Amino acid sequence: VSFSGRCLLSAYMTGRNANRGECAQPCRWKYALMEEKRPDQFFPVFEDDGGTYILNARDMCMIDHLDKLIDAGVSSFKIEGRAKSAYYVATVTNAYREALNCAKEKKPLPEWVREEVFNVSHRDYCTGFYFGKYDASQIYENSGYLRSCDFVGVIDGYENGKVLLTQRNYFTLYDDLEVLMPGSAPVKFKPDAMYNSDNEEIRTANRATERLTALCERSYPKGAIIRRITEKK
C-alpha cells in the first residue's frame, strides 16, 4: 500500500489522494518504533546516519515496453508531472512521444530515446507490477536522485546568426552543452562566442535569468531547452 502509483498512505494519513496529484509524500517522512507496552516511548529506526529508507520506492519506467501495453489495450499513458520541472516534463514527454510513434509503427526504439529518461532527475528504475512483483522493489540504501544533466537555459529566438537565450542555471562555453527540441534527438550546442545583456563577450553565464546572445550558424526553435551534461553514462 506504500508503493509508488498504488499508495494509500497519503489519503489515509492526510486526506490527500496520492493517485490524484495530491501526495503528501509520507514515504519520505521519518518514522519511529513504539512498543505496545511502552506508550510514548519512541525508538529510532534508521539505516545509516542519513536516515531510514524503508518506504523508499524505485521510479517506474516502461519506455521499453510500450508495444506490450498497446497490445494489452492501453489507450492513454500518464507521465508524472506533479512537482516536476519544465525540463523534466519536456524531456520525458519528448522521449515517450517518440517511443509511442515507434511502437505504433513497429519500429525499433532509437537509443537516444531510451537515454533521455536517464537525463532527468530520477531514482533507480523498475517496471512496477507489470511483469510480477520481482521488479517492484524498494531502495533501502539511500533516498537520493540520479541526474546526469542540468537545465541551463531556454532559447528565445534566432536572428542573423545569433541565438537569443535566457540563462536558467550556471554554465560556461567550455561545458558539454546540448539543445533539446520537440520530436528530435538532442544536438550539440557549441557557440562561437557569447555576449551578456550589456553586449560584453563572456565565457561564463552566472547571472540568474540574464538574456544572452550566442553566435551560432544553426538556428533553433523558440522554447528549445539548453542543458549541460554533468556525467557521461
C-alpha positions, 0 to 999 in steps of 0.5 A, a space after each residue: 500500500 506504500 508503493 509508488 502509483 498504488 499508495 494509500 498512505 497519503 489519503 489515509 494519513 492526510 486526506 490527500 489522494 496520492 493517485 490524484 496529484 495530491 501526495 503528501 509524500 509520507 514515504 519520505 517522512 521519518 518514522 519511529 518504533 513504539 512498543 505496545 507496552 511502552 506508550 510514548 516511548 519512541 525508538 529510532 529506526 534508521 539505516 545509516 546516519 542519513 536516515 531510514 529508507 524503508 518506504 523508499 520506492 524505485 521510479 517506474 519506467 516502461 519506455 521499453 515496453 510500450 508495444 506490450 501495453 498497446 497490445 494489452 489495450 492501453 489507450 492513454 499513458 500518464 507521465 508524472 508531472 506533479 512537482 516536476 520541472 519544465 525540463 523534466 516534463 519536456 524531456 520525458 514527454 519528448 522521449 515517450 512521444 517518440 517511443 509511442 510513434 515507434 511502437 505504433 509503427 513497429 519500429 525499433 526504439 532509437 537509443 537516444 530515446 531510451 537515454 533521455 529518461 536517464 537525463 532527468 532527475 530520477 531514482 533507480 528504475 523498475 517496471 512496477 507490477 507489470 511483469 510480477 512483483 520481482 521488479 517492484 522493489 524498494 531502495 533501502 540504501 539511500 533516498 537520493 536522485 540520479 541526474 546526469 544533466 542540468 537545465 541551463 537555459 531556454 532559447 528565445 529566438 534566432 536572428 542573423 546568426 545569433 541565438 537569443 537565450 535566457 540563462 536558467 542555471 550556471 554554465 560556461 562555453 567550455 561545458 558539454 552543452 546540448 539543445 533539446 527540441 520537440 520530436 528530435 534527438 538532442 544536438 550539440 550546442 557549441 557557440 562561437 562566442 557569447 555576449 551578456 545583456 550589456 553586449 560584453 563577450 563572456 565565457 561564463 553565464 552566472 547571472 540568474 535569468 540574464 538574456 544572452 546572445 550566442 553566435 551560432 550558424 544553426 538556428 533553433 526553435 523558440 522554447 528549445 531547452 539548453 542543458 549541460 551534461 554533468 556525467 557521461 553514462 
